[in-house]
Structure formats: C-alpha cells, structure tokens
Amino acid sequence: MQRILIVRFGSIGNTLVSIPAVRAIKKQYPDSSITMIVSPGIDDLVNGIPWIDEVMVYDMYGAHRSLKGYVGFIRELRKRRFAVAILFKRFLRSELIGMLSGAKRRIGFQTEGRSRFLTDRVEYTEGENIVELTMKLVGPLGIFSNDLSLELGTDECTTYPIMSAVRGTGPGDDRRYAVIHPGGKTVGGQGMTSEGYASVIDRLAQVHHVRSVVIGDAAEAGTIQRILNTVGPGAASAAVGLPLRQVSCLIRRASLFIGNDSGPCHIADAVGTPGVIVYPPMRGLEEHIRKWKPAGDRYVAITAPRHCDVCPDYPCSDDARTACARAIDSDLVLRHAVQILNAPTEG
C-alpha cells in the first residue's frame, strides 16, 4: 500500500480548498494511506473526512518550535515511510518537511527560489481559482478530476450545546437563523464595520424574522460585543471561541452565512450553506475574488465602492483604507441575504 503525505498546515481556507485534491487521490488510489499535516485546531475540523486516514498536527509556534520538538515531529513522519509527499503550501518550511519525511517523490508548486527540494514542480498561476490550482498538484500522479466541491465529514451536530441554544430562541421558524462572522485574520479588521453588521442583523430579525448567531475567536470578542450592544433585544447571540467542528455544525444548520473574507466562509462552502462574503479594499481585488470566492451563484461577493486598482491615492494609509471599508453598503449585503433566504431550497 502506498503511503502519501499531504503537507497543508496553515489557515482554515487554505486547508479546506485542498480537500478536493485529497479526495481525487483516494478515489484514484483507494488502497493508499493518506496522512495530512494541519495546524493546531484545524485537526478538529478535518477529522472525519473519509478521504484522510490520519491527521497530524504541526505546531510550529508551540510544541514543534524547539529543535527537540521539531526533530521529534520529523521522526514520527519518517516512521510512516511515505512514498510521496504533496506540498500544498508554497514555503521552504513545507519543502523541508517533505524532504525530511523520507518521501522519495515530492510534488509542489514551482516558486522562484523556493522549490529546490522538489522532484516534481507544478506551475503556480496567480488569479486562478484556488481549488482548480491545488488540483493541479495531483496531475503528476496521473490524477485529473473535475469534482472541485469542498466537503467536511458528517457529524451528529445535535450533541453540541450550541445547537440546543440556537433552537427555539428566535422569532418565527426556530430552525431559521443566520451565522455572522464580522472578524477574520485575513481581512485584518478592514471588512464591513460593526455598525454595518449590526444594521443587517437588526433588519434580518425585525423584517424577516431571522435571528443571527455572531461567531468569532477570543480576539474578536470585543467586536462581537459591540455588535450585540447595538442590535435590538433578541436579534442576535454570540458564539465566541467554539472549536471548529462546532462552528461547522452551526454553519451547516444555518439558512445563511454572512461574513468577511476569512476561514468561516470556506466552512460555509464546505457544508453547503449559501452566503454573502465581504471583501476589504485591496490591490488586485478582482484577481483575489476569482481565486478565493467559493464557486457558484449561491455565494455573493460584496466589495467597497472604491477599488484600490483605480484609486489615484493608492498606496494609502490604514486610515484611508478603513474609510473605504466603512463605505461598504450594508443595504446591498442585506438585499443579497434576503435573495438567498427567499431562493428555492435545493433538493
């Protein structure tokens, strides 16, 4: 049986967009054993995906930061005697892990000055859809697939306390709620404002009888509290610091996702919940959206009215970018959200 190593530690989104390629490997070679390296916390999310036989955590800022920890991690890899390592992350650290794992064949993206330890190099094209791009990495193994859908393992979501908390507490249909994510490391605080999210939440509750659950990690708790302090009674509740598996359940059962361009929007894609995704002002925004927006009409991209690519003041200060982000139209976000809520249910 061939043992295959997948190196994909990093963000939630980067990990999830690699799953279609992992699935393609397993379908082509069902007798293979696939081990996937992920970052701390993300193992909770990807455990249970049927195409992955083993999940290993690489804690580069914690347990594996020291030389002793790193050597111990490499020793564990070498015990598995991998034949192939596929490096989804375009950094020297990934290539070193692939080489030190003992895998004779190492496949990764051709990146100037950072592909010296690869045996098979695949061209990296900026602006191409990220799922299509990652699928190219399995081409050297003779694998070609048009199935680009993201997925997560099934789970008995009703066992989590958060699922009980969102049932029967909102106006109207107790199964009808929206998940709101106003934060995200990717956007660095440059998405729609707290006031904008609060406006959307209030109107969803008052006009459309849809309650909201606002999610985020501990670093985003302040933003979430500001939103809850602004909205009307009963319009929203908070779910801060949940394990990612519970976040995925919360989003899976929601009627709608609204959030910034960050990991949870890719979770929404993987569990099939439609959504409105807010993108902050940036250079190369259209290319970024082509690359990262979940595919299909069920996901709508909302941007600031003023684009950096045509702005005569670019490059600008953080304050100027914040001002542009404040101009993101919450009314437009709401209109698209209502269209999603009123759309016929699939299946």
Helices and strands as residue ranges (DSSP letters): E 3-7, H 12-16, H 19-28, E 33-38, H 42-46, E 54-57, H 67-79, E 84-87, H 92-100, E 105-110, E 120-123, H 130-135, G 136-141, G 157-159, H 161-166, E 177-181, H 194-208, E 211-216, G 218-220, H 221-230, E 236-240, H 244-252, E 256-260, H 263-271, E 275-279, H 285-292, E 299-303, G 308-310, H 318-326, H 330-342
